[in-house]
Amino acid sequence: MSTDVQHLLLGAAAVVLLVVLITKFKIHPFLALTVSALGLGLAAGIAPGATVEHFQDGFGDALASSGPTIGLGTLLGGILLGSGGADRIATVFIGARPVKWIPTAITAAALLIGMPHLFDVSFVMLVPLVYAVAKRTGSHLLYVGLPMAAGLYVSHGLLPPHPSPTLAVSAYDANTGLTIMYGLIIGIPLAIITGPLLTKFASRWFGPAPDLDRGPVPQPDPAPDNQRRPVSFALALITVLLPPALMLVGTLGTSNTAKGTLPYAFFEACDSSVLSLLAAVVFAFFALGVRSGFGLPQLQKMAGKGLGPVGAIVLILGAGGGLKAMLTATGIDKIISDYAVDWSVPPLLLAWLVAALLRICLGSATVATAAATGIVAPLLTAYPGVSPELMVLATASGAVMLSHVNDSGFWLFKEYFQLSVSQTFRTWTLMLSLQSLLSLGGVLLLSTFVGG
């Protein structure tokens, strides 16, 4: 057996070990990724000290760009939630609109609210609004809840600074602004189809209406005594849209100005995800916090509450980078790249397939993306004409495929909306599977116009 084949088999064994550790032995994904990466290096004959060094280098490289982006995005989300800005956006979008427009309105609100912060946090924050709207309009809970989840997951699955797309941006060395622009081109029609349109179609499968007076509905935090005025809708909306707007302006500006000039330096700063998010955080601090009467201790508490859930995700992203570094250290990435030129599977489709398979096996979109990018990233050297931004979207869209019982989001949706497992499959799983497939279609369609 040749050395190349041995290394390919070792790489496959590392992925299988990762799947088994998470699914069968219920090991935390961070530990499972770490064990798989280190085991691959040792099995390939790399010295223990060098194996650990490769893993540490990969860990640091993965977080060097994605860590600050995710941290600032989560910080921004914490201020938006804690100040009442997100609730203000949702309330204005819902308003007193006719019942038939509720799914469209809440999908749009969720798409915006979901941009800067994690899915679980946004979901739990919006659940009381879903119950209130359903009770006020006499609607089935899923008539409001399903399009809300669809809007949130489009942002979560396709748009930085969410963990999966942010990690893929780093792995493929893609442009964040272009990724957001292409993600919105795909995501807005996707939200319409999987939100209001799917809700209308799938309403026949909703089943018995849950009791709106029951259920694990979180109560919103009371407004602090020193909050003198409500949050401005316009300022809350600007806060959400400022980072993607700055990055899109930066991307367009740098492509139309000469390097070394003052305008180019300005646009280059706007194109930085870290600087754009930092500008939005500073804006939110004053526009949503200080303006509404919040004190510094309260703003610090909001920020800390927002950053709390991100710790485990950052460790998973770092360990995923360590696995990718080990694939490089063992030469597996070069072997994949050398053989890729003879494969008949287009790299965009392959990225989606690998991420989808890992997602189905592992249940976590973040872990699936972390592992998939390590396997697929070498393909970019064999296909220089492929857009790295579309590779990001192909991988991220594959990582939301067929959510089922091994996904925490599946149970979150089931429990909060008082559903049976079969109802959850007919709504949540159907919605995410459709999002994944339609995202792939959108990526392949865009690839006919966009090159690397």
ABEGO torsion letter per residue (X at the ends): XBAAAAAAAAAAAAAAAAAAAAAAAGBBAAAAAAAAAAAAAAAAGBBAAAAAAAAAAAAAAAAAAAAAAAAAAAAAAAAAAAAGAAAAAAAAAAEABBAAAAAAAAAAAAAAAAAABBAAAAAAAAAAAAAAAAAAAGBBAAAAAAAAAAAAAAAAAABOABAAAAAAAAAAGBBAAAAAAAAAAAAAAAAAAABAAAAAAAAAAAEBBBBAABEBBBBBBBBBAABABBBBAAAAAAAAAAAAAAAAAAAAAAAABBBGBAAAAAAAAAABAAAAAAAAAAAAAAAAAAAAGBBAAAAAAAAAAAAAAAAAAAAAAAAAAAAAAAAAAAGAAAAAAAAAAABABBAAAAAAAAAAAAAAAAGBAAAAAAAAAAAAAAAAAABAABBAAAAAAAAAAAAABGBBAABAAAAAAAAAAGBBAAAAAAAAAAAAAAAAAAAAAAAAAAAAABBX
